[in-house]
């Protein structure tokens, strides 16, 4: 007899089980029922008793998978439609008999996508929101990072989980090996797009703020996500306004020829053609970051992203 928290565990022997020491663990836990594990011809049975505490309802297991197994040299399809099937039918590779389909992705060969029973919709239900990527693009000094922070703060106040992927912040770690050469700038955007996709899949509202000057690269990031989950926000601010602000002093350095390939000075910026949100700012007519953030939040509410 052993006690763990408010759970009483009974350890007892059972001659009916073929286990290493012919022992079974009969646990007086709640609210689980008997479950059987199969592993290499041996069986372990876990028995449950009367409910004594409250547990969260289990998350739905993944729908029928298509794992190919072999018995006596014959291939067959084994479906795993529930957690019980996974445990009782050797699904999910427990038996070591699964034949997995290898793939080549980019320069990576012999890789397999491992599907988990906890999926995006389960995480979204837990967070009561829909994962998406809000991609804020515009010239340096257009207010991208300021909007990102205001938006994150406003959504946090509503109980929504966000994360900001700021262009400069990512160069402190994830992209610290990249320069500002054209090929490295493209790789910078690609990496951030892939990380943003992971955050969205986790059910998080990911806010990416970086210049990302070319449509081709922004569209490549859009294509990583399901339709509708990439929300492009264009900070439509004239170059002269951005240059007047010049918070980092970069325009001054670019005009002096000390920085080459600076977007807006000697490198082009391609404005979005079909973005979801355009935030106009003109000299002398500039909404506060809070007002701009509310405009984005209004879009999220209309599209149902702030509820599961």
N, C-alpha and C positions, 0 to 999 in steps of 0.2 A: 504494500500500500504506500502511495506517495502523494503528496499534495503540491500542486503548482498553481499559485494564486488561489482562486476559488474553485479549481478543478480537482477532482479526486481521480487518481489514476490507479487502476488495479492491474498488477502484473500477474498473469497466470499461465500455466502450462496447458498445452493442448496436443494430444496425440494425433489429432486429425490433420495436423499441418506438417508439411515436409519442409522444415526450415533448418538452418545450420545446427541449432541446439534444440530443435523441436519445441521452440517457445513461441507463443503468440502474445501480442500486446493487445489487451482488452482495455480500451480507454473509455472511462465514463465521462466523455466529453459531450458537448452539445453544439449544434443540433445534428451533427453528422450521423449517418447511418453506416452500416457495414460497408467496407470497401476492400477490394482484393487487389494486391499488387502481384504481378507475375514478373519474374526476372530469372532467366537462365534455368527454367524448370522448377524453381523454388517458389513457394507461395507464402506471402505474409498477409494475414487478415487483421484488419483494424476494426474493432467493434465499438459502436457508440451507444451511450445510454441515454438517460432522460435529460432533457434540456435544463441547464442550470444557469446559463448566462445568454446574453444576446449577441449575435454575430451579424455582420452585414450580409445581405443576400449575396450569394456568389454571382460573379459576373458570367454572363452567358459564354459558354465555350464556343470555339469557332465552329462554323458550319462544316458539313461533311468535307473532309479533305480527300485528296486523291493520291494517297500514298500507295505505291505498288509494292506488294509483298509477294513472297514466293513460298509455296508449300509443296514439298515433293517435286520440286522442279517446275511447278505450274504457276504462272503469274496470275494474280487476281487483284481486284480492287477492294481495299478495306476502307470503310467509312468511319470517321470519328465524329459523331454529331454531338457528343457531350463529354463532360469531364469523366463520367463513369465509363464511357467507351474507351477514352484514352487509357484509363487505368486497367480496365478489364480485358481489352482486346489487343493490347500491345501496340496501340496506335502511336503515332508520333515518334517512332524509332526506338521505343523501349526494348523491343526484342532483338535489335541489331540486324534485322532481316530486311529493312527498307532499302529500296533502290532509288537513289536520289538523282535527279536530273541536273547535271553540271552545266554551268554556263560560262561564257567569256564576256566580261564587261570591261570595255576599254582595254587596259593592259593587264587586267586581272583575269586569270584563267582558273578553271576548276572551282568556281564559287557557287554557292547555293543560297537562295533566299529562304530564311527560316521563318515560317509564319507562326505567330503567337496567337493564343486564344483571346488575349486582351487586345482589342482593336481600337481604332480611332474613335468610333462612336461610343465605346465604353468610357474612354477618357473624357470625351466631351460631356457625357451624362454626369460624370463625376464633378466636372468643373462648371456645368451649366452654361456652356458657351460653345461656339464652334471655332475650331482652329483655322487660322488663315494667315496670310502674309500681307501686311500693309507696306508697300514699297514706296518710300518717299524719295523722289528724284528732283534735281534742280541744280542750278549753279552754286558754286561756293559762295556762302554769304546769303543764300536765299532763305535760310531759316529752317532747314531740314531737321537738324538736331534739336533745335528749340521746340519745334512742333512735336517731334517724337517724344520728348520728355513731358510736354504738356498733355499729350494724348495718353501716355502711359499713366500719368498721375490721375487724370480724369477717369480712366477706365478702372484703375485700382480703387478709386473712391466708390465705384459702382460694384465692387467685389469681383472684378474680372482680372484674370491672370494674363499678364503681358510680359514680353521681353524685347529689349531694344538691341538690334545689331547695328551699331554705329560704324561707319566706314573707318574713321580714325581709331576707334576703340579696338576694332578687329585687327588693325595693324600693330597693336601692342602685343598680340599673342598669335592667334590663328594665322595671320598673314604677315608676320614679322619678317619672313624670308623673301617677301616680294618688294620690288622697287616700283617706280612710277613709269617704267617703260610700257609701251602699249600692250605687249603680251602679258606683262605682269598685272597691269590694271584689269585686263580681261579675266585673268585667273582670280584676281581678288573678288570680282563680281560673281564669278562662277561658284567659288567656295561659299561666299555668303548666301547665295541662292540655295545651295544644297543644305546648309545649316538651317536656313529659314524654313525649308521644306520639312525638316525633322521637327522643328518646333511646332509647326502647324499640325503635323501628324500626331504630336503629343497633346493636341487640343489647346495649345497656347496661341494667343493673338500675338504674332511676331511682327515687330515694327522695324523694318530695315531702312536706314537713312544713309544714303551715299549718293554722290553725284551721278554715277552710272550714266555716262553721257550718250551712249549709243543704243538705238532702238533694238538692234540685233541682240545685244547682250541682255537687255531687259526682257525681251520676248523669250529668250532662252530660259530665263529664270521663271517667267510666267508658265512656260510649257512644262515645268517640273511638277506643277500642282494641278489638282482637279479643276475643271472649269468653274470660275467664280470665286476661287479661294485666293487668287492673286489680285490685290486691290492696289492699283497704281495711282499714286497721288503726286501730281505735278505742281511744284512751287513755281508759279509763273511770275517771276520777279525780273524786271529789266536789268540788264548787265550794269547799267550806270548806278542803279540803286544798290546792287550787290557790291560794286566796287567802292561806293561811298561808305558802306558799312565796313567792309574789309576787316572782319574781326581777328583774322590771323596775320594780317599784313602780307598776304600772299599775292594779291593783285599788284601791290607796290613793287614787290620783288620781281614779278613777272614782267611788269612794264619796264623795269630796269634791266631786263635781260638776265637776271640771276636765276630764274626758273624757266626751264624750257618745257614746252608741251602743256602749258597750263590751260585748262578748259575755260573758254570764253575769251581768251587773249590770243594765243597762237595755236589753239586746238579747238575743234568744233564741239558744240553741244546740239544734239538732235532732240527737240521737244517731242513728247509723246503725241501720237495722232489720235488714239482712241483710248485714253486713260479713263479710269472710273471717276476720278475727282480732280478738278482743277481749282487751285486756290490762287486767286489773282491778288497781286499787291502792286501798287503803284506809288510813286513818290508822293508823299503827303497823304496817301490813302492806304493805311495799313491796319488791318484788324489785329487784335492782340492774339498771342498764342492760344489763349483759352478759348476765344471765339473760333479760331481756326480748328482747334481740336474738337469742338462741339459739332462743327460741320462734318467732320469725319465720323464722329460717333453717330450722328443722325443717319448717315449712310449705313453704318453697321446695324443700327436698329431696324431700318427698313428692310434690309436683306436678311435679318434673322440671325446675325452672328452673336448676339448677346444673350442667346438662350440655346439650350440643347435641343 
